[in-house]
Every structure is written in C-alpha cells, then in structure tokens.
C-alpha cells in the first residue's frame, strides 16, 4: 500500500512540475515577445494564452520540448545500419552518386587525375 501511495505522489509531483514548467516557459515567451518583437518588427504585444499557443505551434512545427530534435538523435545510427545492410554494389552506387556533392567520397568520376608529386 505504501509503495502505491509513493508512486501516485511521484506522478502527481511530475505532472505538477510539468504544468509549472509550461507555465513559466509560456511567461518567458510572452515577456521576450513583448519586449523584443514590437520594437524590432513593429508587431503587437501578446498575452499569456497567445504565448502558450506559440509554444504549441512550435511543438507542432519544430518538435520542441524533447530535449532536442528527435529525428536527429538516431540519424547517425540509422545511416550506419542502412550502410551495413547495403550490398557492395549498392554501396558503390551510393558512393558514386555522392561524389562531388558532400563528404570525403573522393573526386568526381569526371575530374582529371591529380598530377603525381615531384620528387
């Protein structure tokens, strides 16, 4: 019984901290908007609920509030896995398509060979 009460109180504390955090963050957005945007861009001041709405929009558009963009966290691991799953022919095709575009893939196929160093 005591363990269950502890778990419930912990959940309540977490929910309360999240609500307080969102409230404080909304207030900070409102304050920054009202002190910067009217003077920089000539926009109108906003209220608390409009600031909260901006936070929700930023969540929808940019995936904020997650400690970083979620799709970027596993990008490298996914690309490594894809590379390992490719056959040697697929790897060569990918590398030849990327030559000259980005990264250390070597010179493009149409580039003349580099001159030999003089001794």
N, C-alpha and C positions, 0 to 999 in steps of 0.2 A: 504494500500500500504506500509506503514511504517513497519507494523508487518511482512509482507512478506519479505521485504528487510533485516530486522533484522534476520529472520530465515535463509535466504540464507547466510548472512555473518557469522552467527554462524556455519553453516555447513561447510563453506569454512575454518573457523578457526580450526574446529575439524579435518578436512581432512589434513590441513597443519601441525597441531601438530602431527598427527599420522605418516605422512611421515617423519617429522623431528625426531620423536622418533625412528622409524625403522632405519633411517639413523645413528643416534647416537648409537643405540644399535648394529648395524652391525659393526660400527667402534670399539666399545668396544670389541666385539667378536674377530675382526681381531687383535686388539692390544694384547689382552690376549693370543690368539693362537700364534702369532708371538713371544711373549716374554716367553711363557712357554713351548709349545709343542716341538719346536726344541731342547731345552735344556734338557727336561725331557725324551722325547721318540725318539729324533732324526728325527722328521718329518720336512717336508719343510714348509717354511713360505707361507701364503696365502694372496690373495688380497682382496679388498673390496667386490667384487661381489661373491667371494667364501665364504666370511663370511656371506653375505646375503643368499647364498644358504644353508649354515649350519643352519641358523635360520629357513629357510623354512622347511628343513628336520626335525629339532627339533619340529616344529609345527606339521608336519605330524605324526611323531613317538610318541611324548610325549604330544601333546595337550597344548603346551606352549602358552603364551601371553594372557591367560584368567584370570589372577589373581589367579590362582590355578587350579588344575586339575578339570575339570567339572564333571566327573563321581563320584568323591569323595564327592562333595558338598552335594548331595542329598542322599548319600548312607544310612545314618542312618534313614532318613525319609522313604525311600523305604523299608528298612528292618522292621521298625516298622509297616508300613502299611501291609506288607506281613504277619507279625506275627498276626496282628489283623484280617486278612482275613482267617487265618487258623482255622479249626475246632479243638476242644480239642484233638481228635485222631491224627490229623496231627501235632499238637504242640508236643505231647508226642513222636511221631515217630521221629520228627526232633531233639528233645532234647536227645533222647536215641542214635541217630546216632552221636551226637556231644559230648557225654560224653567221657571224657578221651582225647579228641583232643584239645580243647581250651575252655577257658572261665569258668565261675563258673556254670557248669551244674551238679555238683555233681560227686561222684566217678563212675567209670565204673561199669556196672552191674556184671562183673565177679570178682570184687575186694571183698576180705573178709570184713565183717563188722568191723568197728573200735571198739577197746576194750572200755568198759564202764569206765568212770573215777572213780578212787578210792576215797572213802570218808574218 
